[in-house]
Amino acid sequence: MAASNGEKSLIVSFGEMLIDFVPTVSGVSLADAPGFIKAPGGAPANVAIAISRLGGRAAFVGKLGDDEFGHMLAGILKQNGVSAEGINFDSGARTALAFVTLRSDGEREFMFYRNPSADMLLRPDELNLDVIRSAKVFHYGSISLIVEPCRSAHLKAMEVAKEAGALLSYDPNLRLPLWPSKEEAQKQILSIWDKAEVIKVSDEELMFLTGSDKVDDETALSLWHSNLKLLLVTLGEKGCRYYTKSFRGSVDPFHVDAVDTTGAGDSFVGALLCKIVDDRAVLEDEARLREVLRFANACGAITTTKKGAIPALPTESEVQSLLKGN
């Protein structure tokens, strides 16, 4: 149901926001990069802005450093129409930074500066519960599960959102360099698996979580649980696969000249959530779900055509142009 005043229902995104430093040229190591472009990022924040740019209503809940970068990021959320009421600032820790290596094919490698960063220090008692209870969809990743106190804040936020009737959406967004070990990453990512009703994983995450070397239906369905309404496996330039209780299938990709894949998955998730927040029946109607996933694939494709995540996230009109041309 939409909000009673005619507004679209609220999607709340929980987790980290940081600065990505992206090389000015592709295909070089960090040491050899001649310079870097400062790009705001962090998967949950990207999802919130993706939603807002498509005309949806979004809020971000997390913690930033009480520093120039932190206030810059909060400002970027507001400039993009995302509610920042759920943001806390930490005077004792810096905003997280990530240096991103762009390979010649647009794929990325990361080096993080979080020691600890402000996002890791969010406490349960700092959560803006009013914002969380207002969510019709509550979306999160797994980076906020790595250390306390943020892990406890994450678990409480999920619980409060669920009690208030929100649909829980999970994109693990695996970043192995941030975890103490592969085993710990797998264990913690799966520790909240059965809570989410919508889960999106990449093909690489599917193989990591299952230990399989195959990306097929059998492998994907090994991650199915009884609370799930939709499981998505994104396949990069090969589109995506979808699984529900009643049907499964795949949706073809859009072919574009990829420059930087940063934020493509977040754009995909934002588009999906934007389309289902006020129409959950889509999840039970295969023809309509396929249309939504085609729209989401288009969003992801457009996002790869520019450097940086947030600057590349598309508007509804940009997506419609791509859809009409294909």
Phi and psi restraints in degrees (value plus and minus 20) as a CYANA .aco file:
   2 ALA   PHI     -97.0   -57.0
   2 ALA   PSI     143.2   183.2
   3 ALA   PHI     -80.7   -40.7
   3 ALA   PSI     128.1   168.1
   4 SER   PHI     -85.4   -45.4
   4 SER   PSI     -42.1    -2.1
   5 ASN   PHI    -107.6   -67.6
   5 ASN   PSI      -8.0    32.0
   6 GLY   PHI      70.0   110.0
   6 GLY   PSI     -29.7    10.3
   7 GLU   PHI     -87.6   -47.6
   7 GLU   PSI     135.7   175.7
   8 LYS   PHI     -91.6   -51.6
   8 LYS   PSI     132.9   172.9
   9 SER   PHI     -90.7   -50.7
   9 SER   PSI     134.4   174.4
  10 LEU   PHI    -104.4   -64.4
  10 LEU   PSI     115.0   155.0
  11 ILE   PHI    -130.4   -90.4
  11 ILE   PSI     101.3   141.3
  12 VAL   PHI    -124.5   -84.5
  12 VAL   PSI     110.4   150.4
  13 SER   PHI    -131.9   -91.9
  13 SER   PSI     108.9   148.9
  14 PHE   PHI    -136.1   -96.1
  14 PHE   PSI     117.0   157.0
  15 GLY   PHI     123.0   163.0
  15 GLY   PSI    -156.5  -116.5
  16 GLU   PHI    -123.7   -83.7
  16 GLU   PSI     128.6   168.6
  17 MET   PHI    -154.5  -114.5
  17 MET   PSI     118.4   158.4
  18 LEU   PHI    -171.7  -131.7
  18 LEU   PSI     158.7   198.7
  19 ILE   PHI    -122.8   -82.8
  19 ILE   PSI     103.6   143.6
  20 ASP   PHI    -112.5   -72.5
  20 ASP   PSI     110.1   150.1
  21 PHE   PHI    -122.4   -82.4
  21 PHE   PSI      90.6   130.6
  22 VAL   PHI    -125.8   -85.8
  22 VAL   PSI     109.7   149.7
  23 PRO   PHI     -77.4   -37.4
  23 PRO   PSI     126.8   166.8
  24 THR   PHI     -92.3   -52.3
  24 THR   PSI     -37.7     2.3
  25 VAL   PHI    -148.7  -108.7
  25 VAL   PSI     128.9   168.9
  26 SER   PHI    -107.7   -67.7
  26 SER   PSI     139.6   179.6
  27 GLY   PHI      59.7    99.7
  27 GLY   PSI      -1.7    38.3
  28 VAL   PHI    -144.9  -104.9
  28 VAL   PSI     138.3   178.3
  29 SER   PHI     -92.4   -52.4
  29 SER   PSI     145.1   185.1
  30 LEU   PHI     -77.1   -37.1
  30 LEU   PSI     -61.8   -21.8
  31 ALA   PHI     -84.6   -44.6
  31 ALA   PSI     -51.3   -11.3
  32 ASP   PHI    -113.5   -73.5
  32 ASP   PSI     -25.8    14.2
  33 ALA   PHI     -85.4   -45.4
  33 ALA   PSI     110.0   150.0
  34 PRO   PHI     -93.2   -53.2
  34 PRO   PSI     -40.9    -0.9
  35 GLY   PHI    -194.5  -154.5
  35 GLY   PSI     153.7   193.7
  36 PHE   PHI    -154.2  -114.2
  36 PHE   PSI     125.0   165.0
  37 ILE   PHI    -116.8   -76.8
  37 ILE   PSI     111.8   151.8
  38 LYS   PHI    -101.4   -61.4
  38 LYS   PSI      98.8   138.8
  39 ALA   PHI    -149.7  -109.7
  39 ALA   PSI     103.6   143.6
  40 PRO   PHI     -84.7   -44.7
  40 PRO   PSI     123.4   163.4
  41 GLY   PHI    -179.3  -139.3
  41 GLY   PSI    -179.0  -139.0
  42 GLY   PHI      85.7   125.7
  42 GLY   PSI      97.6   137.6
  43 ALA   PHI     -73.0   -33.0
  43 ALA   PSI     -69.6   -29.6
  44 PRO   PHI     -82.4   -42.4
  44 PRO   PSI     -56.0   -16.0
  45 ALA   PHI     -88.7   -48.7
  45 ALA   PSI     -60.2   -20.2
  46 ASN   PHI     -78.5   -38.5
  46 ASN   PSI     -63.0   -23.0
  47 VAL   PHI     -81.4   -41.4
  47 VAL   PSI     -64.1   -24.1
  48 ALA   PHI     -80.5   -40.5
  48 ALA   PSI     -64.6   -24.6
  49 ILE   PHI     -90.8   -50.8
  49 ILE   PSI     -56.4   -16.4
  50 ALA   PHI     -76.8   -36.8
  50 ALA   PSI     -63.4   -23.4
  51 ILE   PHI     -83.2   -43.2
  51 ILE   PSI     -68.7   -28.7
  52 SER   PHI     -82.7   -42.7
  52 SER   PSI     -60.7   -20.7
  53 ARG   PHI     -85.9   -45.9
  53 ARG   PSI     -46.2    -6.2
  54 LEU   PHI    -108.6   -68.6
  54 LEU   PSI     -14.2    25.8
  55 GLY   PHI      75.8   115.8
  55 GLY   PSI     -14.8    25.2
  56 GLY   PHI    -105.8   -65.8
  56 GLY   PSI     158.8   198.8
  57 ARG   PHI    -135.1   -95.1
  57 ARG   PSI     101.5   141.5
  58 ALA   PHI    -155.6  -115.6
  58 ALA   PSI     130.3   170.3
  59 ALA   PHI    -154.1  -114.1
  59 ALA   PSI     131.7   171.7
  60 PHE   PHI    -138.0   -98.0
  60 PHE   PSI     115.2   155.2
  61 VAL   PHI    -140.7  -100.7
  61 VAL   PSI     103.0   143.0
  62 GLY   PHI     157.4   197.4
  62 GLY   PSI    -191.0  -151.0
  63 LYS   PHI    -149.7  -109.7
  63 LYS   PSI     117.0   157.0
  64 LEU   PHI    -142.8  -102.8
  64 LEU   PSI     141.4   181.4
  65 GLY   PHI     -91.0   -51.0
  65 GLY   PSI     125.8   165.8
  66 ASP   PHI    -101.5   -61.5
  66 ASP   PSI      44.6    84.6
  67 ASP   PHI    -159.0  -119.0
  67 ASP   PSI     159.0   199.0
  68 GLU   PHI     -81.2   -41.2
  68 GLU   PSI     -60.6   -20.6
  69 PHE   PHI     -86.3   -46.3
  69 PHE   PSI     -61.9   -21.9
  70 GLY   PHI     -80.7   -40.7
  70 GLY   PSI     -65.9   -25.9
  71 HIS   PHI     -90.8   -50.8
  71 HIS   PSI     -51.6   -11.6
  72 MET   PHI     -82.1   -42.1
  72 MET   PSI     -64.7   -24.7
  73 LEU   PHI     -85.3   -45.3
  73 LEU   PSI     -62.7   -22.7
  74 ALA   PHI     -80.4   -40.4
  74 ALA   PSI     -59.4   -19.4
  75 GLY   PHI     -84.7   -44.7
  75 GLY   PSI     -58.0   -18.0
  76 ILE   PHI     -85.0   -45.0
  76 ILE   PSI     -60.5   -20.5
  77 LEU   PHI     -78.8   -38.8
  77 LEU   PSI     -68.4   -28.4
  78 LYS   PHI     -83.8   -43.8
  78 LYS   PSI     -62.8   -22.8
  79 GLN   PHI     -79.8   -39.8
  79 GLN   PSI     -49.0    -9.0
  80 ASN   PHI    -115.0   -75.0
  80 ASN   PSI      -7.1    32.9
  81 GLY   PHI      59.8    99.8
  81 GLY   PSI      -4.0    36.0
  82 VAL   PHI    -116.1   -76.1
  82 VAL   PSI     112.3   152.3
  83 SER   PHI     -86.3   -46.3
  83 SER   PSI     111.0   151.0
  84 ALA   PHI    -127.7   -87.7
  84 ALA   PSI      -3.0    37.0
  85 GLU   PHI     -84.2   -44.2
  85 GLU   PSI     -41.9    -1.9
  86 GLY   PHI    -111.0   -71.0
  86 GLY   PSI     -11.1    28.9
  87 ILE   PHI    -112.5   -72.5
  87 ILE   PSI     116.2   156.2
  88 ASN   PHI    -131.5   -91.5
  88 ASN   PSI     134.3   174.3
  89 PHE   PHI    -137.5   -97.5
  89 PHE   PSI     118.0   158.0
  90 ASP   PHI    -130.0   -90.0
  90 ASP   PSI     101.6   141.6
  91 SER   PHI    -100.3   -60.3
  91 SER   PSI     -32.4     7.6
  92 GLY   PHI    -123.2   -83.2
  92 GLY   PSI     -21.3    18.7
  93 ALA   PHI    -160.2  -120.2
  93 ALA   PSI     130.8   170.8
  94 ARG   PHI    -105.0   -65.0
  94 ARG   PSI     139.1   179.1
  95 THR   PHI     -86.8   -46.8
  95 THR   PSI     119.6   159.6
  96 ALA   PHI     -86.6   -46.6
  96 ALA   PSI     126.8   166.8
  97 LEU   PHI    -144.3  -104.3
  97 LEU   PSI     129.6   169.6
  98 ALA   PHI    -158.4  -118.4
  98 ALA   PSI     110.4   150.4
  99 PHE   PHI    -116.6   -76.6
  99 PHE   PSI     107.4   147.4
 100 VAL   PHI    -135.0   -95.0
 100 VAL   PSI     101.2   141.2
 101 THR   PHI    -106.9   -66.9
 101 THR   PSI     105.2   145.2
 102 LEU   PHI    -118.0   -78.0
 102 LEU   PSI      94.8   134.8
 103 ARG   PHI     -92.5   -52.5
 103 ARG   PSI     148.7   188.7
 104 SER   PHI     -84.0   -44.0
 104 SER   PSI     -42.0    -2.0
 105 ASP   PHI    -111.0   -71.0
 105 ASP   PSI     -13.2    26.8
 106 GLY   PHI      68.1   108.1
 106 GLY   PSI     -26.2    13.8
 107 GLU   PHI     -95.4   -55.4
 107 GLU   PSI     143.3   183.3
 108 ARG   PHI    -144.5  -104.5
 108 ARG   PSI     135.8   175.8
 109 GLU   PHI    -151.4  -111.4
 109 GLU   PSI     130.9   170.9
 110 PHE   PHI    -142.0  -102.0
 110 PHE   PSI     126.1   166.1
 111 MET   PHI    -150.9  -110.9
 111 MET   PSI      99.5   139.5
 112 PHE   PHI    -122.7   -82.7
 112 PHE   PSI     126.2   166.2
 113 TYR   PHI    -137.1   -97.1
 113 TYR   PSI      76.9   116.9
 114 ARG   PHI    -166.8  -126.8
 114 ARG   PSI      81.1   121.1
 115 ASN   PHI    -166.4  -126.4
 115 ASN   PSI      33.9    73.9
 116 PRO   PHI    -107.9   -67.9
 116 PRO   PSI     138.5   178.5
 117 SER   PHI    -114.1   -74.1
 117 SER   PSI     143.5   183.5
 118 ALA   PHI     -77.6   -37.6
 118 ALA   PSI     -57.4   -17.4
 119 ASP   PHI     -80.5   -40.5
 119 ASP   PSI     -48.4    -8.4
 120 MET   PHI     -94.5   -54.5
 120 MET   PSI     -34.4     5.6
 121 LEU   PHI    -124.2   -84.2
 121 LEU   PSI     -12.0    28.0
 122 LEU   PHI     -84.2   -44.2
 122 LEU   PSI     107.4   147.4
 123 ARG   PHI    -122.5   -82.5
 123 ARG   PSI     133.4   173.4
 124 PRO   PHI     -76.0   -36.0
 124 PRO   PSI     -56.8   -16.8
 125 ASP   PHI     -93.8   -53.8
 125 ASP   PSI     -28.4    11.6
 126 GLU   PHI    -112.7   -72.7
 126 GLU   PSI     -27.8    12.2
 127 LEU   PHI     -85.3   -45.3
 127 LEU   PSI     116.9   156.9
 128 ASN   PHI    -103.7   -63.7
 128 ASN   PSI      73.9   113.9
 129 LEU   PHI     -89.2   -49.2
 129 LEU   PSI     -47.3    -7.3
 130 ASP   PHI     -83.0   -43.0
 130 ASP   PSI     -62.8   -22.8
 131 VAL   PHI     -83.5   -43.5
 131 VAL   PSI     -65.0   -25.0
 132 ILE   PHI     -84.9   -44.9
 132 ILE   PSI     -60.9   -20.9
 133 ARG   PHI     -89.6   -49.6
 133 ARG   PSI     -37.9     2.1
 134 SER   PHI    -101.5   -61.5
 134 SER   PSI     -29.9    10.1
 135 ALA   PHI     -94.3   -54.3
 135 ALA   PSI     116.1   156.1
 136 LYS   PHI    -111.1   -71.1
 136 LYS   PSI     -47.0    -7.0
 137 VAL   PHI    -150.2  -110.2
 137 VAL   PSI     113.7   153.7
 138 PHE   PHI    -138.9   -98.9
 138 PHE   PSI      96.7   136.7
 139 HIS   PHI    -133.3   -93.3
 139 HIS   PSI     123.0   163.0
 140 TYR   PHI    -175.6  -135.6
 140 TYR   PSI     147.3   187.3
 141 GLY   PHI    -136.6   -96.6
 141 GLY   PSI    -172.4  -132.4
 142 SER   PHI    -138.1   -98.1
 142 SER   PSI     -32.0     8.0
 143 ILE   PHI     -81.1   -41.1
 143 ILE   PSI     -52.4   -12.4
 144 SER   PHI     -92.7   -52.7
 144 SER   PSI     -22.3    17.7
 145 LEU   PHI    -114.4   -74.4
 145 LEU   PSI     -25.7    14.3
 146 ILE   PHI     -89.8   -49.8
 146 ILE   PSI     -64.4   -24.4
 147 VAL   PHI    -156.5  -116.5
 147 VAL   PSI     138.2   178.2
 148 GLU   PHI    -101.9   -61.9
 148 GLU   PSI     132.7   172.7
 149 PRO   PHI    -106.0   -66.0
 149 PRO   PSI     -24.2    15.8
 150 CYS   PHI     -81.1   -41.1
 150 CYS   PSI     -55.1   -15.1
 151 ARG   PHI     -78.3   -38.3
 151 ARG   PSI     -65.9   -25.9
 152 SER   PHI     -85.1   -45.1
 152 SER   PSI     -56.3   -16.3
 153 ALA   PHI     -83.5   -43.5
 153 ALA   PSI     -61.8   -21.8
 154 HIS   PHI     -80.5   -40.5
 154 HIS   PSI     -68.9   -28.9
 155 LEU   PHI     -83.5   -43.5
 155 LEU   PSI     -59.2   -19.2
 156 LYS   PHI     -86.8   -46.8
 156 LYS   PSI     -63.3   -23.3
 157 ALA   PHI     -80.4   -40.4
 157 ALA   PSI     -63.4   -23.4
 158 MET   PHI     -78.8   -38.8
 158 MET   PSI     -65.9   -25.9
 159 GLU   PHI     -82.8   -42.8
 159 GLU   PSI     -64.9   -24.9
 160 VAL   PHI     -84.9   -44.9
 160 VAL   PSI     -62.9   -22.9
 161 ALA   PHI     -82.9   -42.9
 161 ALA   PSI     -64.0   -24.0
 162 LYS   PHI     -84.2   -44.2
 162 LYS   PSI     -63.4   -23.4
 163 GLU   PHI     -81.2   -41.2
 163 GLU   PSI     -50.2   -10.2
 164 ALA   PHI    -105.7   -65.7
 164 ALA   PSI     -19.0    21.0
 165 GLY   PHI      76.3   116.3
 165 GLY   PSI      -7.9    32.1
 166 ALA   PHI     -94.5   -54.5
 166 ALA   PSI     129.5   169.5
 167 LEU   PHI     -98.1   -58.1
 167 LEU   PSI     109.9   149.9
 168 LEU   PHI    -115.1   -75.1
 168 LEU   PSI     106.9   146.9
 169 SER   PHI    -141.3  -101.3
 169 SER   PSI     112.0   152.0
 170 TYR   PHI    -151.6  -111.6
 170 TYR   PSI     104.1   144.1
 171 ASP   PHI    -144.4  -104.4
 171 ASP   PSI      83.8   123.8
 172 PRO   PHI     -74.6   -34.6
 172 PRO   PSI     -55.1   -15.1
 173 ASN   PHI      31.1    71.1
 173 ASN   PSI      40.0    80.0
 174 LEU   PHI     -79.0   -39.0
 174 LEU   PSI     106.1   146.1
 175 ARG   PHI    -150.5  -110.5
 175 ARG   PSI      65.5   105.5
 176 LEU   PHI     -75.6   -35.6
 176 LEU   PSI     -55.6   -15.6
 177 PRO   PHI     -80.5   -40.5
 177 PRO   PSI     -38.7     1.3
 178 LEU   PHI    -105.2   -65.2
 178 LEU   PSI     -36.6     3.4
 179 TRP   PHI    -112.5   -72.5
 179 TRP   PSI     130.2   170.2
 180 PRO   PHI     -84.7   -44.7
 180 PRO   PSI     -49.2    -9.2
 181 SER   PHI    -180.4  -140.4
 181 SER   PSI     143.0   183.0
 182 LYS   PHI     -81.3   -41.3
 182 LYS   PSI     -60.0   -20.0
 183 GLU   PHI     -83.5   -43.5
 183 GLU   PSI     -62.7   -22.7
 184 GLU   PHI     -86.1   -46.1
 184 GLU   PSI     -59.4   -19.4
 185 ALA   PHI     -80.4   -40.4
 185 ALA   PSI     -68.6   -28.6
 186 GLN   PHI     -81.9   -41.9
 186 GLN   PSI     -64.9   -24.9
 187 LYS   PHI     -82.0   -42.0
 187 LYS   PSI     -67.5   -27.5
 188 GLN   PHI     -94.2   -54.2
 188 GLN   PSI     -58.3   -18.3
 189 ILE   PHI     -80.2   -40.2
 189 ILE   PSI     -60.7   -20.7
 190 LEU   PHI    -100.1   -60.1
 190 LEU   PSI     -33.1     6.9
 191 SER   PHI     -85.3   -45.3
 191 SER   PSI     -43.9    -3.9
 192 ILE   PHI    -134.7   -94.7
 192 ILE   PSI      -7.2    32.8
 193 TRP   PHI     -77.6   -37.6
 193 TRP   PSI     -62.5   -22.5
 194 ASP   PHI     -99.5   -59.5
 194 ASP   PSI     -17.3    22.7
 195 LYS   PHI    -107.3   -67.3
 195 LYS   PSI     -52.7   -12.7
 196 ALA   PHI     -98.6   -58.6
 196 ALA   PSI     125.5   165.5
 197 GLU   PHI    -120.0   -80.0
 197 GLU   PSI     -42.0    -2.0
 198 VAL   PHI    -148.1  -108.1
 198 VAL   PSI     104.9   144.9
 199 ILE   PHI    -149.6  -109.6
 199 ILE   PSI     113.4   153.4
 200 LYS   PHI    -140.5  -100.5
 200 LYS   PSI     106.7   146.7
 201 VAL   PHI    -146.9  -106.9
 201 VAL   PSI     132.8   172.8
 202 SER   PHI    -103.0   -63.0
 202 SER   PSI     148.3   188.3
 203 ASP   PHI     -79.9   -39.9
 203 ASP   PSI     -59.8   -19.8
 204 GLU   PHI     -86.4   -46.4
 204 GLU   PSI     -59.6   -19.6
 205 GLU   PHI     -86.8   -46.8
 205 GLU   PSI     -56.8   -16.8
 206 LEU   PHI     -78.7   -38.7
 206 LEU   PSI     -66.8   -26.8
 207 MET   PHI     -86.7   -46.7
 207 MET   PSI     -59.3   -19.3
 208 PHE   PHI     -83.9   -43.9
 208 PHE   PSI     -65.5   -25.5
 209 LEU   PHI     -93.7   -53.7
 209 LEU   PSI     -49.3    -9.3
 210 THR   PHI    -117.2   -77.2
 210 THR   PSI     -37.7     2.3
 211 GLY   PHI      56.0    96.0
 211 GLY   PSI     -10.7    29.3
 212 SER   PHI    -110.1   -70.1
 212 SER   PSI     136.4   176.4
 213 ASP   PHI    -122.8   -82.8
 213 ASP   PSI      -8.0    32.0
 214 LYS   PHI    -137.7   -97.7
 214 LYS   PSI     125.8   165.8
 215 VAL   PHI    -133.7   -93.7
 215 VAL   PSI      64.4   104.4
 216 ASP   PHI    -156.5  -116.5
 216 ASP   PSI     158.1   198.1
 217 ASP   PHI     -81.0   -41.0
 217 ASP   PSI     -61.2   -21.2
 218 GLU   PHI     -81.6   -41.6
 218 GLU   PSI     -63.4   -23.4
 219 THR   PHI     -84.8   -44.8
 219 THR   PSI     -65.9   -25.9
 220 ALA   PHI     -81.4   -41.4
 220 ALA   PSI     -64.9   -24.9
 221 LEU   PHI     -91.1   -51.1
 221 LEU   PSI     -33.8     6.2
 222 SER   PHI     -88.2   -48.2
 222 SER   PSI     -36.6     3.4
 223 LEU   PHI    -115.1   -75.1
 223 LEU   PSI     -19.8    20.2
 224 TRP   PHI     -89.0   -49.0
 224 TRP   PSI     123.2   163.2
 225 HIS   PHI    -158.4  -118.4
 225 HIS   PSI     145.2   185.2
 226 SER   PHI     -88.2   -48.2
 226 SER   PSI     -42.0    -2.0
 227 ASN   PHI    -103.6   -63.6
 227 ASN   PSI     -30.8     9.2
 228 LEU   PHI     -91.1   -51.1
 228 LEU   PSI     119.0   159.0
 229 LYS   PHI    -125.3   -85.3
 229 LYS   PSI     -50.0   -10.0
 230 LEU   PHI    -173.1  -133.1
 230 LEU   PSI     107.1   147.1
 231 LEU   PHI    -135.3   -95.3
 231 LEU   PSI     106.5   146.5
 232 LEU   PHI    -138.2   -98.2
 232 LEU   PSI     117.2   157.2
 233 VAL   PHI    -139.8   -99.8
 233 VAL   PSI      94.2   134.2
 234 THR   PHI    -107.4   -67.4
 234 THR   PSI     121.0   161.0
 235 LEU   PHI    -139.3   -99.3
 235 LEU   PSI       4.2    44.2
 236 GLY   PHI      41.4    81.4
 236 GLY   PSI    -144.2  -104.2
 237 GLU   PHI     -92.8   -52.8
 237 GLU   PSI     -19.3    20.7
 238 LYS   PHI    -124.7   -84.7
 238 LYS   PSI     -11.2    28.8
 239 GLY   PHI      71.4   111.4
 239 GLY   PSI    -161.3  -121.3
 240 CYS   PHI    -170.1  -130.1
 240 CYS   PSI     140.7   180.7
 241 ARG   PHI    -136.7   -96.7
 241 ARG   PSI     129.7   169.7
 242 TYR   PHI    -152.1  -112.1
 242 TYR   PSI     127.2   167.2
 243 TYR   PHI    -158.1  -118.1
 243 TYR   PSI     109.4   149.4
 244 THR   PHI    -150.1  -110.1
 244 THR   PSI    -199.4  -159.4
 245 LYS   PHI     -82.6   -42.6
 245 LYS   PSI     -49.7    -9.7
 246 SER   PHI    -127.6   -87.6
 246 SER   PSI     -42.0    -2.0
 247 PHE   PHI    -175.2  -135.2
 247 PHE   PSI     146.0   186.0
 248 ARG   PHI    -171.3  -131.3
 248 ARG   PSI     141.3   181.3
 249 GLY   PHI     155.2   195.2
 249 GLY   PSI    -189.3  -149.3
 250 SER   PHI    -155.6  -115.6
 250 SER   PSI     134.9   174.9
 251 VAL   PHI    -144.6  -104.6
 251 VAL   PSI     111.4   151.4
 252 ASP   PHI     -88.3   -48.3
 252 ASP   PSI     135.6   175.6
 253 PRO   PHI    -104.9   -64.9
 253 PRO   PSI     154.0   194.0
 254 PHE   PHI    -127.0   -87.0
 254 PHE   PSI     115.7   155.7
 255 HIS   PHI    -115.5   -75.5
 255 HIS   PSI      98.9   138.9
 256 VAL   PHI    -154.2  -114.2
 256 VAL   PSI     148.9   188.9
 257 ASP   PHI    -105.9   -65.9
 257 ASP   PSI      82.4   122.4
 258 ALA   PHI     -96.9   -56.9
 258 ALA   PSI     110.6   150.6
 259 VAL   PHI    -127.4   -87.4
 259 VAL   PSI     -59.8   -19.8
 260 ASP   PHI    -176.9  -136.9
 260 ASP   PSI      98.2   138.2
 261 THR   PHI    -101.3   -61.3
 261 THR   PSI     -21.1    18.9
 262 THR   PHI     -76.5   -36.5
 262 THR   PSI     106.5   146.5
 263 GLY   PHI      66.4   106.4
 263 GLY   PSI     -24.1    15.9
 264 ALA   PHI     -83.4   -43.4
 264 ALA   PSI     -64.7   -24.7
 265 GLY   PHI     -85.4   -45.4
 265 GLY   PSI     -55.5   -15.5
 266 ASP   PHI     -88.6   -48.6
 266 ASP   PSI     -58.3   -18.3
 267 SER   PHI     -83.2   -43.2
 267 SER   PSI     -62.5   -22.5
 268 PHE   PHI     -78.7   -38.7
 268 PHE   PSI     -68.3   -28.3
 269 VAL   PHI     -85.1   -45.1
 269 VAL   PSI     -64.7   -24.7
 270 GLY   PHI     -78.0   -38.0
 270 GLY   PSI     -63.0   -23.0
 271 ALA   PHI     -82.9   -42.9
 271 ALA   PSI     -65.8   -25.8
 272 LEU   PHI     -78.4   -38.4
 272 LEU   PSI     -70.9   -30.9
 273 LEU   PHI     -84.3   -44.3
 273 LEU   PSI     -57.3   -17.3
 274 CYS   PHI     -79.2   -39.2
 274 CYS   PSI     -58.8   -18.8
 275 LYS   PHI    -101.2   -61.2
 275 LYS   PSI     -42.5    -2.5
 276 ILE   PHI    -125.6   -85.6
 276 ILE   PSI     -31.7     8.3
 277 VAL   PHI     -78.8   -38.8
 277 VAL   PSI     -57.1   -17.1
 278 ASP   PHI    -127.8   -87.8
 278 ASP   PSI      -6.9    33.1
 279 ASP   PHI    -173.8  -133.8
 279 ASP   PSI      46.0    86.0
 280 ARG   PHI     -85.5   -45.5
 280 ARG   PSI     -37.1     2.9
 281 ALA   PHI     -81.8   -41.8
 281 ALA   PSI     -40.4    -0.4
 282 VAL   PHI     -74.7   -34.7
 282 VAL   PSI     -53.5   -13.5
 283 LEU   PHI     -87.5   -47.5
 283 LEU   PSI     -33.3     6.7
 284 GLU   PHI    -133.1   -93.1
 284 GLU   PSI     -12.8    27.2
 285 ASP   PHI    -145.0  -105.0
 285 ASP   PSI      83.6   123.6
 286 GLU   PHI     -81.5   -41.5
 286 GLU   PSI     -61.6   -21.6
 287 ALA   PHI     -82.1   -42.1
 287 ALA   PSI     -63.9   -23.9
 288 ARG   PHI     -91.2   -51.2
 288 ARG   PSI     -57.5   -17.5
 289 LEU   PHI     -83.1   -43.1
 289 LEU   PSI     -60.1   -20.1
 290 ARG   PHI     -81.1   -41.1
 290 ARG   PSI     -59.3   -19.3
 291 GLU   PHI     -84.1   -44.1
 291 GLU   PSI     -62.0   -22.0
 292 VAL   PHI     -83.1   -43.1
 292 VAL   PSI     -62.5   -22.5
 293 LEU   PHI     -90.8   -50.8
 293 LEU   PSI     -50.7   -10.7
 294 ARG   PHI     -84.5   -44.5
 294 ARG   PSI     -62.7   -22.7
 295 PHE   PHI     -81.2   -41.2
 295 PHE   PSI     -64.6   -24.6
 296 ALA   PHI     -84.6   -44.6
 296 ALA   PSI     -61.0   -21.0
 297 ASN   PHI     -80.4   -40.4
 297 ASN   PSI     -60.1   -20.1
 298 ALA   PHI     -83.5   -43.5
 298 ALA   PSI     -62.1   -22.1
 299 CYS   PHI     -80.7   -40.7
 299 CYS   PSI     -66.7   -26.7
 300 GLY   PHI     -81.2   -41.2
 300 GLY   PSI     -61.5   -21.5
 301 ALA   PHI     -83.9   -43.9
 301 ALA   PSI     -66.9   -26.9
 302 ILE   PHI     -80.0   -40.0
 302 ILE   PSI     -57.9   -17.9
 303 THR   PHI     -83.6   -43.6
 303 THR   PSI     -45.3    -5.3
 304 THR   PHI    -100.1   -60.1
 304 THR   PSI     -26.6    13.4
 305 THR   PHI    -109.1   -69.1
 305 THR   PSI     -22.3    17.7
 306 LYS   PHI    -153.7  -113.7
 306 LYS   PSI     138.9   178.9
 307 LYS   PHI     -97.7   -57.7
 307 LYS   PSI     124.1   164.1
 308 GLY   PHI      62.7   102.7
 308 GLY   PSI     135.3   175.3
 309 ALA   PHI    -102.2   -62.2
 309 ALA   PSI     -82.8   -42.8
 310 ILE   PHI     -82.9   -42.9
 310 ILE   PSI     -63.4   -23.4
 311 PRO   PHI     -80.8   -40.8
 311 PRO   PSI     -44.0    -4.0
 312 ALA   PHI    -112.4   -72.4
 312 ALA   PSI     -30.6     9.4
 313 LEU   PHI     -85.3   -45.3
 313 LEU   PSI     110.9   150.9
 314 PRO   PHI    -104.9   -64.9
 314 PRO   PSI     140.4   180.4
 315 THR   PHI    -110.4   -70.4
 315 THR   PSI     147.0   187.0
 316 GLU   PHI     -76.8   -36.8
 316 GLU   PSI     -62.6   -22.6
 317 SER   PHI     -86.2   -46.2
 317 SER   PSI     -57.1   -17.1
 318 GLU   PHI     -84.0   -44.0
 318 GLU   PSI     -59.6   -19.6
 319 VAL   PHI     -87.3   -47.3
 319 VAL   PSI     -64.0   -24.0
 320 GLN   PHI     -82.1   -42.1
 320 GLN   PSI     -55.5   -15.5
 321 SER   PHI     -81.0   -41.0
 321 SER   PSI     -63.6   -23.6
 322 LEU   PHI     -86.6   -46.6
 322 LEU   PSI     -61.9   -21.9
 323 LEU   PHI     -82.6   -42.6
 323 LEU   PSI     -61.3   -21.3
 324 LYS   PHI     -89.3   -49.3
 324 LYS   PSI     -48.9    -8.9
 325 GLY   PHI    -102.4   -62.4
 325 GLY   PSI     -21.5    18.5
